[in-house]
């Protein structure tokens, strides 16, 4: 009887480990230094991509519990084009504007950061937009499925009035871009 219990316990632990896939949240900022208003892709699995389909960003940050993760930015949409990589636990501000980012667990032998990246099958659009006003007040907007393009366009162009109208938010805040 005790041996059967141990097998069940081991099987339960194995199943729990297999089902606990690590995900991260990629934040995309139009400003330098990972500060201010931003768009985010939540629950992105390893090697998953966050892309708006062409908008340009200045900095990015990956929120994840594992410190050994890395983030890679891409010059073209959908995680294609020239890349640069950085450790995930810091703000990453490359020397060029970028359109997409993905995160991954680096292999023991680091690859050249100029190497073109492999295809990323799980490429997602931002699901949250965080607006921060001049006084530091934060407004989180959930982007409805299928309406990404209009929300993203309003955000990137700094049209927060339109963004608030799309999200049915009736607040008057002072914004700095």
Secondary structure, 3 states (H helix, E strand, C coil): CHHHHHHHHHHHHHHHHHHCCCEEEEEEECCHHHCCCEEEEEEEECCCEEECCCCCECEEEEECCCCCEEEEEEEECCCEEEEEEEECCCCECCCCCECEEEEEECCCCCCCCCCCCCCCCCEECCCEEEEECCCCCEEEEECCCCCHHHHHHHHHCCCHHHHHHHCCCCCCCCCCC
